[in-house]
Amino acid sequence: MRLKCLGGFGEQGRSALLVEGKSCFLVDYGVKKTVGEGILGELPLEDFPELDFIVVTHAHQDHTAMLPLLVGERYKCAHICHSTYKGIY
């Protein structure tokens, strides 16, 4: 199993962790709120392997705001989250 930190470790915001092994999945995909930079998110979108599923830990923006860029047309994979959040993504 290989863990790749995409953001959120040692910083506030943009939580994202890519887990590669027998399954390939993403734990959260959030946004870092930056002031004055005009950048909504700073995470790579083009380098992802095919995802089996996405785990959403909770629905704060720093953990989920970038998910709409991944789901739908680009990735058709399962979302694992609490039932409260099912209709959001």
N, CA, C and O atoms as a GROMACS GRO file, in nm:
protein
  356
    1MET      N    1   0.084  -0.117   0.000
    1MET     CA    2   0.000   0.000   0.000
    1MET      C    3   0.089   0.124   0.000
    1MET      O    4   0.188   0.132   0.073
    2ARG      N    5   0.051   0.219  -0.084
    2ARG     CA    6   0.126   0.344  -0.094
    2ARG      C    7   0.032   0.460  -0.064
    2ARG      O    8  -0.078   0.468  -0.120
    3LEU      N    9   0.074   0.548   0.025
    3LEU     CA   10  -0.002   0.667   0.060
    3LEU      C   11   0.066   0.789   0.001
    3LEU      O   12   0.187   0.807   0.017
    4LYS      N   13  -0.011   0.872  -0.067
    4LYS     CA   14   0.045   0.994  -0.125
    4LYS      C   15  -0.034   1.112  -0.072
    4LYS      O   16  -0.153   1.128  -0.102
    5CYS      N   17   0.032   1.194   0.005
    5CYS     CA   18  -0.030   1.313   0.061
    5CYS      C   19  -0.039   1.419  -0.047
    5CYS      O   20   0.062   1.464  -0.101
    6LEU      N   21  -0.163   1.459  -0.079
    6LEU     CA   22  -0.185   1.562  -0.181
    6LEU      C   23  -0.209   1.698  -0.120
    6LEU      O   24  -0.213   1.798  -0.191
    7GLY      N   25  -0.226   1.704   0.010
    7GLY     CA   26  -0.250   1.830   0.078
    7GLY      C   27  -0.311   1.807   0.214
    7GLY      O   28  -0.360   1.697   0.244
    8GLY      N   29  -0.309   1.910   0.296
    8GLY     CA   30  -0.373   1.903   0.427
    8GLY      C   31  -0.284   1.857   0.540
    8GLY      O   32  -0.326   1.862   0.656
    9PHE      N   33  -0.166   1.813   0.511
    9PHE     CA   34  -0.075   1.769   0.616
    9PHE      C   35   0.029   1.878   0.637
    9PHE      O   36   0.106   1.910   0.546
   10GLY      N   37   0.031   1.935   0.756
   10GLY     CA   38   0.123   2.044   0.784
   10GLY      C   39   0.072   2.179   0.734
   10GLY      O   40   0.147   2.276   0.730
   11GLU      N   41  -0.053   2.184   0.696
   11GLU     CA   42  -0.114   2.308   0.651
   11GLU      C   43  -0.263   2.304   0.687
   11GLU      O   44  -0.316   2.199   0.721
   12GLN      N   45  -0.326   2.416   0.680
   12GLN     CA   46  -0.468   2.424   0.710
   12GLN      C   47  -0.545   2.426   0.579
   12GLN      O   48  -0.525   2.515   0.496
   13GLY      N   49  -0.632   2.328   0.560
   13GLY     CA   50  -0.710   2.320   0.438
   13GLY      C   51  -0.657   2.219   0.340
   13GLY      O   52  -0.554   2.156   0.363
   14ARG      N   53  -0.728   2.204   0.229
   14ARG     CA   54  -0.704   2.115   0.115
   14ARG      C   55  -0.666   1.972   0.151
   14ARG      O   56  -0.570   1.917   0.096
   15SER      N   57  -0.738   1.912   0.240
   15SER     CA   58  -0.712   1.775   0.281
   15SER      C   59  -0.737   1.679   0.166
   15SER      O   60  -0.843   1.681   0.104
   16ALA      N   61  -0.639   1.596   0.137
   16ALA     CA   62  -0.651   1.495   0.032
   16ALA      C   63  -0.541   1.391   0.049
   16ALA      O   64  -0.424   1.425   0.069
   17LEU      N   65  -0.580   1.264   0.041
   17LEU     CA   66  -0.486   1.154   0.054
   17LEU      C   67  -0.519   1.050  -0.052
   17LEU      O   68  -0.633   1.002  -0.057
   18LEU      N   69  -0.422   1.014  -0.135
   18LEU     CA   70  -0.439   0.911  -0.236
   18LEU      C   71  -0.381   0.782  -0.182
   18LEU      O   72  -0.265   0.779  -0.140
   19VAL      N   73  -0.460   0.675  -0.184
   19VAL     CA   74  -0.417   0.544  -0.134
   19VAL      C   75  -0.412   0.450  -0.254
   19VAL      O   76  -0.513   0.429  -0.321
   20GLU      N   77  -0.295   0.392  -0.279
   20GLU     CA   78  -0.278   0.300  -0.391
   20GLU      C   79  -0.233   0.164  -0.338
   20GLU      O   80  -0.140   0.156  -0.257
   21GLY      N   81  -0.298   0.060  -0.382
   21GLY     CA   82  -0.267  -0.076  -0.342
   21GLY      C   83  -0.356  -0.169  -0.421
   21GLY      O   84  -0.370  -0.152  -0.542
   22LYS      N   85  -0.418  -0.267  -0.354
   22LYS     CA   86  -0.514  -0.354  -0.424
   22LYS      C   87  -0.629  -0.273  -0.479
   22LYS      O   88  -0.681  -0.303  -0.586
   23SER      N   89  -0.668  -0.170  -0.408
   23SER     CA   90  -0.765  -0.071  -0.454
   23SER      C   91  -0.694   0.063  -0.461
   23SER      O   92  -0.593   0.086  -0.394
   24CYS      N   93  -0.748   0.150  -0.543
   24CYS     CA   94  -0.694   0.285  -0.552
   24CYS      C   95  -0.808   0.380  -0.515
   24CYS      O   96  -0.911   0.382  -0.582
   25PHE      N   97  -0.788   0.457  -0.409
   25PHE     CA   98  -0.896   0.545  -0.365
   25PHE      C   99  -0.841   0.674  -0.307
   25PHE      O  100  -0.724   0.687  -0.273
   26LEU      N  101  -0.932   0.769  -0.297
   26LEU     CA  102  -0.901   0.902  -0.247
   26LEU      C  103  -0.975   0.922  -0.116
   26LEU      O  104  -1.094   0.892  -0.105
   27VAL      N  105  -0.905   0.974  -0.016
   27VAL     CA  106  -0.968   1.012   0.110
   27VAL      C  107  -0.975   1.164   0.110
   27VAL      O  108  -0.874   1.232   0.126
   28ASP      N  109  -1.096   1.215   0.091
   28ASP     CA  110  -1.124   1.359   0.087
   28ASP      C  111  -1.058   1.425  -0.035
   28ASP      O  112  -0.965   1.370  -0.094
   29TYR      N  113  -1.106   1.542  -0.069
   29TYR     CA  114  -1.046   1.623  -0.175
   29TYR      C  115  -1.095   1.765  -0.154
   29TYR      O  116  -1.190   1.810  -0.217
   30GLY      N  117  -1.028   1.835  -0.065
   30GLY     CA  118  -1.073   1.966  -0.021
   30GLY      C  119  -1.004   2.082  -0.087
   30GLY      O  120  -0.919   2.065  -0.175
   31VAL      N  121  -1.041   2.198  -0.043
   31VAL     CA  122  -0.987   2.320  -0.098
   31VAL      C  123  -0.911   2.396   0.012
   31VAL      O  124  -0.948   2.392   0.129
   32LYS      N  125  -0.806   2.463  -0.028
   32LYS     CA  126  -0.734   2.552   0.062
   32LYS      C  127  -0.781   2.693   0.032
   32LYS      O  128  -0.767   2.740  -0.081
   33LYS      N  129  -0.835   2.758   0.130
   33LYS     CA  130  -0.880   2.895   0.111
   33LYS      C  131  -0.759   2.986   0.120
   33LYS      O  132  -0.700   3.003   0.227
   34THR      N  133  -0.723   3.044   0.008
   34THR     CA  134  -0.608   3.133   0.004
   34THR      C  135  -0.657   3.276  -0.013
   34THR      O  136  -0.756   3.301  -0.083
   35VAL      N  137  -0.589   3.367   0.048
   35VAL     CA  138  -0.627   3.508   0.042
   35VAL      C  139  -0.538   3.578  -0.059
   35VAL      O  140  -0.415   3.572  -0.049
   36GLY      N  141  -0.599   3.644  -0.155
   36GLY     CA  142  -0.525   3.726  -0.248
   36GLY      C  143  -0.460   3.654  -0.364
   36GLY      O  144  -0.408   3.719  -0.454
   37GLU      N  145  -0.460   3.522  -0.365
   37GLU     CA  146  -0.396   3.450  -0.473
   37GLU      C  147  -0.491   3.422  -0.588
   37GLU      O  148  -0.447   3.394  -0.700
   38GLY      N  149  -0.621   3.429  -0.563
   38GLY     CA  150  -0.718   3.403  -0.669
   38GLY      C  151  -0.724   3.259  -0.713
   38GLY      O  152  -0.774   3.230  -0.822
   39ILE      N  153  -0.675   3.168  -0.631
   39ILE     CA  154  -0.673   3.026  -0.665
   39ILE      C  155  -0.771   2.954  -0.573
   39ILE      O  156  -0.760   2.962  -0.451
   40LEU      N  157  -0.866   2.884  -0.633
   40LEU     CA  158  -0.963   2.810  -0.552
   40LEU      C  159  -0.902   2.684  -0.495
   40LEU      O  160  -0.921   2.655  -0.377
   41GLY      N  161  -0.830   2.609  -0.575
   41GLY     CA  162  -0.768   2.486  -0.530
   41GLY      C  163  -0.631   2.469  -0.591
   41GLY      O  164  -0.605   2.517  -0.702
   42GLU      N  165  -0.544   2.401  -0.520
   42GLU     CA  166  -0.406   2.389  -0.567
   42GLU      C  167  -0.366   2.244  -0.589
   42GLU      O  168  -0.247   2.214  -0.602
   43LEU      N  169  -0.463   2.155  -0.594
   43LEU     CA  170  -0.430   2.014  -0.603
   43LEU      C  171  -0.425   1.967  -0.747
   43LEU      O  172  -0.498   2.019  -0.832
   44PRO      N  173  -0.339   1.868  -0.778
   44PRO     CA  174  -0.330   1.818  -0.915
   44PRO      C  175  -0.456   1.740  -0.952
   44PRO      O  176  -0.508   1.662  -0.872
   45LEU      N  177  -0.504   1.762  -1.074
   45LEU     CA  178  -0.621   1.689  -1.122
   45LEU      C  179  -0.587   1.590  -1.232
   45LEU      O  180  -0.659   1.492  -1.252
   46GLU      N  181  -0.481   1.613  -1.303
   46GLU     CA  182  -0.450   1.532  -1.421
   46GLU      C  183  -0.372   1.405  -1.390
   46GLU      O  184  -0.367   1.315  -1.475
   47ASP      N  185  -0.311   1.393  -1.276
   47ASP     CA  186  -0.222   1.283  -1.248
   47ASP      C  187  -0.286   1.166  -1.172
   47ASP      O  188  -0.216   1.074  -1.131
   48PHE      N  189  -0.417   1.169  -1.154
   48PHE     CA  190  -0.481   1.062  -1.079
   48PHE      C  191  -0.490   0.935  -1.161
   48PHE      O  192  -0.523   0.940  -1.279
   49PRO      N  193  -0.462   0.821  -1.098
   49PRO     CA  194  -0.493   0.694  -1.163
   49PRO      C  195  -0.644   0.672  -1.156
   49PRO      O  196  -0.715   0.752  -1.096
   50GLU      N  197  -0.692   0.566  -1.216
   50GLU     CA  198  -0.835   0.534  -1.209
   50GLU      C  199  -0.871   0.504  -1.063
   50GLU      O  200  -0.806   0.422  -0.998
   51LEU      N  201  -0.973   0.571  -1.012
   51LEU     CA  202  -1.014   0.555  -0.872
   51LEU      C  203  -1.123   0.450  -0.861
   51LEU      O  204  -1.216   0.446  -0.942
   52ASP      N  205  -1.112   0.364  -0.758
   52ASP     CA  206  -1.216   0.265  -0.729
   52ASP      C  207  -1.328   0.327  -0.647
   52ASP      O  208  -1.445   0.294  -0.666
   53PHE      N  209  -1.291   0.417  -0.558
   53PHE     CA  210  -1.390   0.486  -0.475
   53PHE      C  211  -1.327   0.606  -0.408
   53PHE      O  212  -1.205   0.623  -0.410
   54ILE      N  213  -1.413   0.690  -0.350
   54ILE     CA  214  -1.370   0.808  -0.275
   54ILE      C  215  -1.431   0.800  -0.137
   54ILE      O  216  -1.551   0.777  -0.123
   55VAL      N  217  -1.350   0.820  -0.034
   55VAL     CA  218  -1.397   0.822   0.104
   55VAL      C  219  -1.408   0.968   0.148
   55VAL      O  220  -1.311   1.044   0.138
   56VAL      N  221  -1.525   1.006   0.196
   56VAL     CA  222  -1.547   1.142   0.247
   56VAL      C  223  -1.557   1.132   0.399
   56VAL      O  224  -1.648   1.068   0.452
   57THR      N  225  -1.462   1.194   0.470
   57THR     CA  226  -1.463   1.183   0.616
   57THR      C  227  -1.569   1.271   0.679
   57THR      O  228  -1.636   1.230   0.775
   58HIS      N  229  -1.586   1.393   0.626
   58HIS     CA  230  -1.692   1.482   0.672
   58HIS      C  231  -1.704   1.596   0.570
   58HIS      O  232  -1.615   1.615   0.487
   59ALA      N  233  -1.814   1.671   0.576
   59ALA     CA  234  -1.849   1.763   0.468
   59ALA      C  235  -1.801   1.906   0.486
   59ALA      O  236  -1.868   1.999   0.439
   60HIS      N  237  -1.689   1.927   0.549
   60HIS     CA  238  -1.632   2.062   0.553
   60HIS      C  239  -1.564   2.091   0.419
   60HIS      O  240  -1.515   1.999   0.353
   61GLN      N  241  -1.561   2.217   0.380
   61GLN     CA  242  -1.503   2.255   0.250
   61GLN      C  243  -1.357   2.215   0.235
   61GLN      O  244  -1.313   2.181   0.125
   62ASP      N  245  -1.282   2.218   0.344
   62ASP     CA  246  -1.141   2.182   0.334
   62ASP      C  247  -1.121   2.032   0.311
   62ASP      O  248  -1.008   1.987   0.291
   63HIS      N  249  -1.230   1.954   0.315
   63HIS     CA  250  -1.223   1.810   0.289
   63HIS      C  251  -1.301   1.770   0.164
   63HIS      O  252  -1.283   1.658   0.115
   64THR      N  253  -1.389   1.857   0.110
   64THR     CA  254  -1.478   1.812   0.003
   64THR      C  255  -1.496   1.909  -0.114
   64THR      O  256  -1.549   1.868  -0.218
   65ALA      N  257  -1.455   2.032  -0.104
   65ALA     CA  258  -1.491   2.133  -0.204
   65ALA      C  259  -1.439   2.105  -0.344
   65ALA      O  260  -1.495   2.157  -0.440
   66MET      N  261  -1.335   2.027  -0.360
   66MET     CA  262  -1.281   1.997  -0.492
   66MET      C  263  -1.343   1.872  -0.554
   66MET      O  264  -1.317   1.842  -0.670
   67LEU      N  265  -1.426   1.800  -0.478
   67LEU     CA  266  -1.486   1.677  -0.530
   67LEU      C  267  -1.569   1.698  -0.657
   67LEU      O  268  -1.565   1.611  -0.744
   68PRO      N  269  -1.644   1.806  -0.671
   68PRO     CA  270  -1.720   1.823  -0.796
   68PRO      C  271  -1.633   1.824  -0.921
   68PRO      O  272  -1.682   1.796  -1.030
   69LEU      N  273  -1.505   1.857  -0.908
   69LEU     CA  274  -1.415   1.853  -1.023
   69LEU      C  275  -1.378   1.710  -1.062
   69LEU      O  276  -1.329   1.687  -1.173
   70LEU      N  277  -1.400   1.616  -0.972
   70LEU     CA  278  -1.363   1.477  -0.998
   70LEU      C  279  -1.480   1.386  -1.034
   70LEU      O  280  -1.466   1.297  -1.117
   71VAL      N  281  -1.593   1.408  -0.971
   71VAL     CA  282  -1.704   1.314  -0.987
   71VAL      C  283  -1.789   1.349  -1.109
   71VAL      O  284  -1.778   1.459  -1.164
   72GLY      N  285  -1.871   1.258  -1.149
   72GLY     CA  286  -1.958   1.281  -1.264
   72GLY      C  287  -1.894   1.230  -1.391
   72GLY      O  288  -1.873   1.110  -1.407
   73GLU      N  289  -1.864   1.320  -1.482
   73GLU     CA  290  -1.807   1.284  -1.611
   73GLU      C  291  -1.669   1.219  -1.600
   73GLU      O  292  -1.640   1.121  -1.669
   74ARG      N  293  -1.586   1.273  -1.514
   74ARG     CA  294  -1.447   1.228  -1.508
   74ARG      C  295  -1.431   1.094  -1.438
   74ARG      O  296  -1.366   1.003  -1.492
   75TYR      N  297  -1.487   1.080  -1.322
   75TYR     CA  298  -1.477   0.955  -1.247
   75TYR      C  299  -1.616   0.907  -1.210
   75TYR      O  300  -1.696   0.981  -1.152
   76LYS      N  301  -1.644   0.786  -1.245
   76LYS     CA  302  -1.771   0.724  -1.206
   76LYS      C  303  -1.735   0.614  -1.108
   76LYS      O  304  -1.721   0.497  -1.145
   77CYS      N  305  -1.722   0.652  -0.981
   77CYS     CA  306  -1.682   0.557  -0.879
   77CYS      C  307  -1.769   0.576  -0.756
   77CYS      O  308  -1.839   0.676  -0.743
   78ALA      N  309  -1.764   0.479  -0.668
   78ALA     CA  310  -1.843   0.484  -0.545
   78ALA      C  311  -1.792   0.593  -0.453
   78ALA      O  312  -1.675   0.629  -0.454
   79HIS      N  313  -1.885   0.646  -0.373
   79HIS     CA  314  -1.851   0.745  -0.271
   79HIS      C  315  -1.888   0.683  -0.137
   79HIS      O  316  -2.002   0.640  -0.118
   80ILE      N  317  -1.795   0.678  -0.046
   80ILE     CA  318  -1.821   0.623   0.085
   80ILE      C  319  -1.827   0.739   0.183
   80ILE      O  320  -1.728   0.810   0.203
   81CYS      N  321  -1.944   0.757   0.243
   81CYS     CA  322  -1.962   0.866   0.337
   81CYS      C  323  -2.084   0.838   0.424
   81CYS      O  324  -2.159   0.744   0.398
   82HIS      N  325  -2.103   0.917   0.524
   82HIS     CA  326  -2.221   0.906   0.610
   82HIS      C  327  -2.344   0.938   0.527
   82HIS      O  328  -2.338   1.019   0.435
   83SER      N  329  -2.455   0.876   0.559
   83SER     CA  330  -2.577   0.894   0.481
   83SER      C  331  -2.623   1.040   0.476
   83SER      O  332  -2.694   1.079   0.383
   84THR      N  333  -2.586   1.119   0.572
   84THR     CA  334  -2.620   1.262   0.574
   84THR      C  335  -2.564   1.332   0.450
   84THR      O  336  -2.626   1.427   0.401
   85TYR      N  337  -2.450   1.288   0.400
   85TYR     CA  338  -2.382   1.356   0.291
   85TYR      C  339  -2.412   1.297   0.152
   85TYR      O  340  -2.368   1.353   0.052
   86LYS      N  341  -2.485   1.188   0.145
   86LYS     CA  342  -2.507   1.118   0.018
   86LYS      C  343  -2.562   1.207  -0.092
   86LYS      O  344  -2.517   1.196  -0.206
   87GLY      N  345  -2.656   1.294  -0.063
   87GLY     CA  346  -2.715   1.378  -0.166
   87GLY      C  347  -2.630   1.496  -0.209
   87GLY      O  348  -2.661   1.561  -0.308
   88ILE      N  349  -2.524   1.523  -0.137
   88ILE     CA  350  -2.440   1.640  -0.166
   88ILE      C  351  -2.349   1.615  -0.286
   88ILE      O  352  -2.332   1.704  -0.369
   89TYR      N  353  -2.292   1.497  -0.296
   89TYR     CA  354  -2.196   1.468  -0.402
   89TYR      C  355  -2.254   1.365  -0.494
   89TYR      O  356  -2.190   1.326  -0.591
   0.00000   0.00000   0.00000
